[in-house]
Amino acid sequence: MAPPQTHWVIVALETFFCPLPNFTLPAPHTFEFRTYERTRPDQVAERIRDADIIIMTILPLTAEILSAEVSPQLKMISVIASGTDAVDLAACRARGIVVGNTPHCNVTTVTEHVLALYFATRRSIILTNSLTRAGDWVTKGSQQSTMDGPDGKPPRTAREELVGIIGYGAIGRNIEAKAKMLGMKTVVAGRKGAPAPEGRVPFETVIRECSVLIVCLPRSPETLNLISEAEFHQMKPYSLLINVSRGGIVDETALVSALKEGRIAGAGTDVYSQEPAEPGNSVLLAPDTAELNLVTTPHLAWYADETLDNYSRTCGENIAEFVTIGKPRHQVC
């Protein structure tokens, strides 16, 4: 029987996202680090040819890349993120490649970003800033009408809001707690098209009744276009949509139409169907959205010093436990 492996080639493919974990492996384990600030899809195969462990964040790892022909030594993938939709998990399971992620590391900062997007949309901060700089205050004498919702009424205060949380993981639970501290009422949505379990409210009821919808659930085949044309037609005219999940869960074309037609009051998003997003590939950033109450940020809700420290520590723990006991602390498959 071959002796157990004690030397590991660890390849980090996207270090610009997060500094490499500062860790050591217990004896007799040793390792060689190879680091790349950025890696294009066409560079992956060459860089992981003899890798035992890969560290990545959003770089697509397809079934072809994960095949024994391309990555014959690969045993583990450490994802510096909660979401693992960039990794073909079925291909990993087929080969016995272990995948670990770094959950709960960004809970605080994503929650704070959600609240920032809420206040920015409810108070029309970005839109009134642009119009004020353009001289619109002088022209109209007041910006009050800009802040009115499609129902013609002034913005609501936090204690008047009913917040519907779609996705009740660590981030969803933390959002609920912080929203309640602001005096908001909260409900948690059940699965779309299914009876709501105890403690949840049917998805369709949440869409119809809530004044703020916060989307914070993973992307999967079941959640693609979860909120689309039908849902926007049911929402209150004073409702807001805040999306910090993944691109593709909210139908972007339907969202823009809802804003243009006054079916909802505003939206804030940190995620896009295609990333990096720019006016040429995203309807959310097209020139004709400039005067909508639409706040867009570049998928940085997670970004904070605390988050980077958490990611680095958790990634190190995953790798150390994998090489010693064969299972990362946070195993996905």
Disulfide bonds with the S-S distance in Angstrom:
none
